[in-house]
């Protein structure tokens, strides 16, 4: 049960990082609001 969960977690995290990178590239004005 551990490995399928880990694979799903990695996939979700990868999509999350790619989505954040694309949004930052497409919407530069959001960077100031989104800064951590």
mmJSON file of the N, C-alpha and C atoms, coordinates in Angstrom:
{"data_MODEL":{"atom_site":{
"group_PDB":["ATOM","ATOM","ATOM","ATOM","ATOM","ATOM","ATOM","ATOM","ATOM","ATOM","ATOM","ATOM","ATOM","ATOM","ATOM","ATOM","ATOM","ATOM","ATOM","ATOM","ATOM","ATOM","ATOM","ATOM","ATOM","ATOM","ATOM","ATOM","ATOM","ATOM","ATOM","ATOM","ATOM","ATOM","ATOM","ATOM","ATOM","ATOM","ATOM","ATOM","ATOM","ATOM","ATOM","ATOM","ATOM","ATOM","ATOM","ATOM","ATOM","ATOM","ATOM","ATOM","ATOM","ATOM","ATOM","ATOM","ATOM","ATOM","ATOM","ATOM","ATOM","ATOM","ATOM","ATOM","ATOM","ATOM","ATOM","ATOM","ATOM","ATOM","ATOM","ATOM","ATOM","ATOM","ATOM","ATOM","ATOM","ATOM","ATOM","ATOM","ATOM","ATOM","ATOM","ATOM","ATOM","ATOM","ATOM","ATOM","ATOM","ATOM","ATOM","ATOM","ATOM","ATOM","ATOM","ATOM","ATOM","ATOM","ATOM","ATOM","ATOM","ATOM","ATOM","ATOM","ATOM","ATOM","ATOM","ATOM"],
"id":[1,2,3,4,5,6,7,8,9,10,11,12,13,14,15,16,17,18,19,20,21,22,23,24,25,26,27,28,29,30,31,32,33,34,35,36,37,38,39,40,41,42,43,44,45,46,47,48,49,50,51,52,53,54,55,56,57,58,59,60,61,62,63,64,65,66,67,68,69,70,71,72,73,74,75,76,77,78,79,80,81,82,83,84,85,86,87,88,89,90,91,92,93,94,95,96,97,98,99,100,101,102,103,104,105,106,107,108],
"type_symbol":["N","C","C","N","C","C","N","C","C","N","C","C","N","C","C","N","C","C","N","C","C","N","C","C","N","C","C","N","C","C","N","C","C","N","C","C","N","C","C","N","C","C","N","C","C","N","C","C","N","C","C","N","C","C","N","C","C","N","C","C","N","C","C","N","C","C","N","C","C","N","C","C","N","C","C","N","C","C","N","C","C","N","C","C","N","C","C","N","C","C","N","C","C","N","C","C","N","C","C","N","C","C","N","C","C","N","C","C"],
"label_atom_id":["N","CA","C","N","CA","C","N","CA","C","N","CA","C","N","CA","C","N","CA","C","N","CA","C","N","CA","C","N","CA","C","N","CA","C","N","CA","C","N","CA","C","N","CA","C","N","CA","C","N","CA","C","N","CA","C","N","CA","C","N","CA","C","N","CA","C","N","CA","C","N","CA","C","N","CA","C","N","CA","C","N","CA","C","N","CA","C","N","CA","C","N","CA","C","N","CA","C","N","CA","C","N","CA","C","N","CA","C","N","CA","C","N","CA","C","N","CA","C","N","CA","C","N","CA","C"],
"label_alt_id":[null,null,null,null,null,null,null,null,null,null,null,null,null,null,null,null,null,null,null,null,null,null,null,null,null,null,null,null,null,null,null,null,null,null,null,null,null,null,null,null,null,null,null,null,null,null,null,null,null,null,null,null,null,null,null,null,null,null,null,null,null,null,null,null,null,null,null,null,null,null,null,null,null,null,null,null,null,null,null,null,null,null,null,null,null,null,null,null,null,null,null,null,null,null,null,null,null,null,null,null,null,null,null,null,null,null,null,null],
"label_comp_id":["UNK","UNK","UNK","UNK","UNK","UNK","UNK","UNK","UNK","UNK","UNK","UNK","UNK","UNK","UNK","UNK","UNK","UNK","UNK","UNK","UNK","UNK","UNK","UNK","UNK","UNK","UNK","UNK","UNK","UNK","UNK","UNK","UNK","UNK","UNK","UNK","UNK","UNK","UNK","UNK","UNK","UNK","UNK","UNK","UNK","UNK","UNK","UNK","UNK","UNK","UNK","UNK","UNK","UNK","UNK","UNK","UNK","UNK","UNK","UNK","UNK","UNK","UNK","UNK","UNK","UNK","UNK","UNK","UNK","UNK","UNK","UNK","UNK","UNK","UNK","UNK","UNK","UNK","UNK","UNK","UNK","UNK","UNK","UNK","UNK","UNK","UNK","UNK","UNK","UNK","UNK","UNK","UNK","UNK","UNK","UNK","UNK","UNK","UNK","UNK","UNK","UNK","UNK","UNK","UNK","UNK","UNK","UNK"],
"label_asym_id":["A","A","A","A","A","A","A","A","A","A","A","A","A","A","A","A","A","A","A","A","A","A","A","A","A","A","A","A","A","A","A","A","A","A","A","A","A","A","A","A","A","A","A","A","A","A","A","A","A","A","A","A","A","A","A","A","A","A","A","A","A","A","A","A","A","A","A","A","A","A","A","A","A","A","A","A","A","A","A","A","A","A","A","A","A","A","A","A","A","A","A","A","A","A","A","A","A","A","A","A","A","A","A","A","A","A","A","A"],
"label_entity_id":["1","1","1","1","1","1","1","1","1","1","1","1","1","1","1","1","1","1","1","1","1","1","1","1","1","1","1","1","1","1","1","1","1","1","1","1","1","1","1","1","1","1","1","1","1","1","1","1","1","1","1","1","1","1","1","1","1","1","1","1","1","1","1","1","1","1","1","1","1","1","1","1","1","1","1","1","1","1","1","1","1","1","1","1","1","1","1","1","1","1","1","1","1","1","1","1","1","1","1","1","1","1","1","1","1","1","1","1"],
"label_seq_id":[1,1,1,2,2,2,3,3,3,4,4,4,5,5,5,6,6,6,7,7,7,8,8,8,9,9,9,10,10,10,11,11,11,12,12,12,13,13,13,14,14,14,15,15,15,16,16,16,17,17,17,18,18,18,19,19,19,20,20,20,21,21,21,22,22,22,23,23,23,24,24,24,25,25,25,26,26,26,27,27,27,28,28,28,29,29,29,30,30,30,31,31,31,32,32,32,33,33,33,34,34,34,35,35,35,36,36,36],
"pdbx_PDB_ins_code":[null,null,null,null,null,null,null,null,null,null,null,null,null,null,null,null,null,null,null,null,null,null,null,null,null,null,null,null,null,null,null,null,null,null,null,null,null,null,null,null,null,null,null,null,null,null,null,null,null,null,null,null,null,null,null,null,null,null,null,null,null,null,null,null,null,null,null,null,null,null,null,null,null,null,null,null,null,null,null,null,null,null,null,null,null,null,null,null,null,null,null,null,null,null,null,null,null,null,null,null,null,null,null,null,null,null,null,null],
"Cartn_x":[0.834,0.0,0.866,2.099,2.97,3.375,3.802,4.35,3.325,2.106,1.12,0.835,0.779,0.551,1.708,2.928,4.106,4.132,3.813,3.791,2.741,1.568,0.515,0.951,1.57,2.041,3.061,4.026,5.059,4.428,3.47,2.808,2.072,1.325,0.581,1.533,2.62,3.588,4.233,4.531,5.139,4.176,2.902,1.929,1.778,1.819,1.685,2.838,4.066,5.231,5.184,4.81,4.721,3.633,2.497,1.412,1.831,2.532,3.008,3.981,4.895,5.884,5.189,4.218,3.506,2.719,2.067,1.289,2.194,3.344,4.282,4.77,4.971,5.471,4.379,3.132,2.048,1.472,1.51,0.938,1.994,2.873,3.958,3.439,2.262,1.77,1.343,1.18,0.795,1.989,3.201,4.383,4.444,4.151,4.221,3.203,1.996,0.963,1.253,1.911,2.101,3.403,4.208,5.523,5.352,6.161,6.089,6.993],
"Cartn_y":[-1.207,0.0,1.254,1.121,2.296,2.835,1.953,2.419,3.115,2.591,3.343,4.721,4.81,6.11,7.056,6.546,7.375,7.838,6.944,7.31,8.391,8.245,9.242,10.581,10.556,11.776,12.495,11.746,12.352,12.944,12.228,12.731,14.031,14.068,15.272,16.431,16.173,17.236,17.746,16.847,17.258,18.151,17.749,18.587,19.934,19.936,21.172,22.119,21.593,22.44,22.967,22.102,22.53,23.589,23.38,24.358,25.701,25.69,26.94,27.642,26.892,27.489,28.096,27.387,27.911,29.162,29.152,30.315,31.516,31.289,32.392,32.944,32.076,32.534,33.25,32.77,33.356,34.604,34.679,35.816,36.459,37.268,37.858,38.721,39.328,40.218,39.459,38.14,37.351,37.057,37.235,36.864,37.678,38.967,39.823,39.354,38.993,38.553,37.149,36.333,34.919,34.67,35.709,35.528,35.021,34.012,33.468,34.281],
"Cartn_z":[0.0,0.0,0.0,0.456,0.565,-0.8,-1.711,-2.995,-3.876,-4.03,-4.832,-4.251,-2.942,-2.31,-2.57,-2.492,-2.745,-4.195,-5.13,-6.547,-6.801,-6.203,-6.366,-5.786,-4.61,-3.962,-4.837,-5.375,-6.231,-7.49,-8.076,-9.281,-8.994,-7.892,-7.535,-7.271,-6.546,-6.262,-7.544,-8.487,-9.755,-10.538,-10.632,-11.327,-10.634,-9.294,-8.535,-8.851,-8.878,-9.169,-10.598,-11.549,-12.947,-13.099,-12.447,-12.515,-11.944,-10.808,-10.216,-11.154,-11.757,-12.665,-13.883,-14.44,-15.606,-15.243,-14.075,-13.672,-13.45,-12.815,-12.6,-13.935,-14.914,-16.211,-17.001,-16.891,-17.677,-17.021,-15.686,-14.959,-14.071,-14.63,-13.824,-12.683,-12.839,-11.787,-10.539,-10.639,-9.466,-8.564,-9.076,-8.289,-7.0,-7.073,-5.882,-4.838,-5.274,-4.337,-3.816,-4.624,-4.297,-3.554,-3.389,-2.756,-1.334,-0.977,0.386,1.285],
"occupancy":[1.0,1.0,1.0,1.0,1.0,1.0,1.0,1.0,1.0,1.0,1.0,1.0,1.0,1.0,1.0,1.0,1.0,1.0,1.0,1.0,1.0,1.0,1.0,1.0,1.0,1.0,1.0,1.0,1.0,1.0,1.0,1.0,1.0,1.0,1.0,1.0,1.0,1.0,1.0,1.0,1.0,1.0,1.0,1.0,1.0,1.0,1.0,1.0,1.0,1.0,1.0,1.0,1.0,1.0,1.0,1.0,1.0,1.0,1.0,1.0,1.0,1.0,1.0,1.0,1.0,1.0,1.0,1.0,1.0,1.0,1.0,1.0,1.0,1.0,1.0,1.0,1.0,1.0,1.0,1.0,1.0,1.0,1.0,1.0,1.0,1.0,1.0,1.0,1.0,1.0,1.0,1.0,1.0,1.0,1.0,1.0,1.0,1.0,1.0,1.0,1.0,1.0,1.0,1.0,1.0,1.0,1.0,1.0],
"B_iso_or_equiv":[0.0,0.0,0.0,0.0,0.0,0.0,0.0,0.0,0.0,0.0,0.0,0.0,0.0,0.0,0.0,0.0,0.0,0.0,0.0,0.0,0.0,0.0,0.0,0.0,0.0,0.0,0.0,0.0,0.0,0.0,0.0,0.0,0.0,0.0,0.0,0.0,0.0,0.0,0.0,0.0,0.0,0.0,0.0,0.0,0.0,0.0,0.0,0.0,0.0,0.0,0.0,0.0,0.0,0.0,0.0,0.0,0.0,0.0,0.0,0.0,0.0,0.0,0.0,0.0,0.0,0.0,0.0,0.0,0.0,0.0,0.0,0.0,0.0,0.0,0.0,0.0,0.0,0.0,0.0,0.0,0.0,0.0,0.0,0.0,0.0,0.0,0.0,0.0,0.0,0.0,0.0,0.0,0.0,0.0,0.0,0.0,0.0,0.0,0.0,0.0,0.0,0.0,0.0,0.0,0.0,0.0,0.0,0.0],
"pdbx_formal_charge":[null,null,null,null,null,null,null,null,null,null,null,null,null,null,null,null,null,null,null,null,null,null,null,null,null,null,null,null,null,null,null,null,null,null,null,null,null,null,null,null,null,null,null,null,null,null,null,null,null,null,null,null,null,null,null,null,null,null,null,null,null,null,null,null,null,null,null,null,null,null,null,null,null,null,null,null,null,null,null,null,null,null,null,null,null,null,null,null,null,null,null,null,null,null,null,null,null,null,null,null,null,null,null,null,null,null,null,null],
"auth_seq_id":[1,1,1,2,2,2,3,3,3,4,4,4,5,5,5,6,6,6,7,7,7,8,8,8,9,9,9,10,10,10,11,11,11,12,12,12,13,13,13,14,14,14,15,15,15,16,16,16,17,17,17,18,18,18,19,19,19,20,20,20,21,21,21,22,22,22,23,23,23,24,24,24,25,25,25,26,26,26,27,27,27,28,28,28,29,29,29,30,30,30,31,31,31,32,32,32,33,33,33,34,34,34,35,35,35,36,36,36],
"auth_comp_id":["UNK","UNK","UNK","UNK","UNK","UNK","UNK","UNK","UNK","UNK","UNK","UNK","UNK","UNK","UNK","UNK","UNK","UNK","UNK","UNK","UNK","UNK","UNK","UNK","UNK","UNK","UNK","UNK","UNK","UNK","UNK","UNK","UNK","UNK","UNK","UNK","UNK","UNK","UNK","UNK","UNK","UNK","UNK","UNK","UNK","UNK","UNK","UNK","UNK","UNK","UNK","UNK","UNK","UNK","UNK","UNK","UNK","UNK","UNK","UNK","UNK","UNK","UNK","UNK","UNK","UNK","UNK","UNK","UNK","UNK","UNK","UNK","UNK","UNK","UNK","UNK","UNK","UNK","UNK","UNK","UNK","UNK","UNK","UNK","UNK","UNK","UNK","UNK","UNK","UNK","UNK","UNK","UNK","UNK","UNK","UNK","UNK","UNK","UNK","UNK","UNK","UNK","UNK","UNK","UNK","UNK","UNK","UNK"],
"auth_asym_id":["A","A","A","A","A","A","A","A","A","A","A","A","A","A","A","A","A","A","A","A","A","A","A","A","A","A","A","A","A","A","A","A","A","A","A","A","A","A","A","A","A","A","A","A","A","A","A","A","A","A","A","A","A","A","A","A","A","A","A","A","A","A","A","A","A","A","A","A","A","A","A","A","A","A","A","A","A","A","A","A","A","A","A","A","A","A","A","A","A","A","A","A","A","A","A","A","A","A","A","A","A","A","A","A","A","A","A","A"],
"auth_atom_id":["N","CA","C","N","CA","C","N","CA","C","N","CA","C","N","CA","C","N","CA","C","N","CA","C","N","CA","C","N","CA","C","N","CA","C","N","CA","C","N","CA","C","N","CA","C","N","CA","C","N","CA","C","N","CA","C","N","CA","C","N","CA","C","N","CA","C","N","CA","C","N","CA","C","N","CA","C","N","CA","C","N","CA","C","N","CA","C","N","CA","C","N","CA","C","N","CA","C","N","CA","C","N","CA","C","N","CA","C","N","CA","C","N","CA","C","N","CA","C","N","CA","C","N","CA","C"],
"pdbx_PDB_model_num":[1,1,1,1,1,1,1,1,1,1,1,1,1,1,1,1,1,1,1,1,1,1,1,1,1,1,1,1,1,1,1,1,1,1,1,1,1,1,1,1,1,1,1,1,1,1,1,1,1,1,1,1,1,1,1,1,1,1,1,1,1,1,1,1,1,1,1,1,1,1,1,1,1,1,1,1,1,1,1,1,1,1,1,1,1,1,1,1,1,1,1,1,1,1,1,1,1,1,1,1,1,1,1,1,1,1,1,1]
}}}
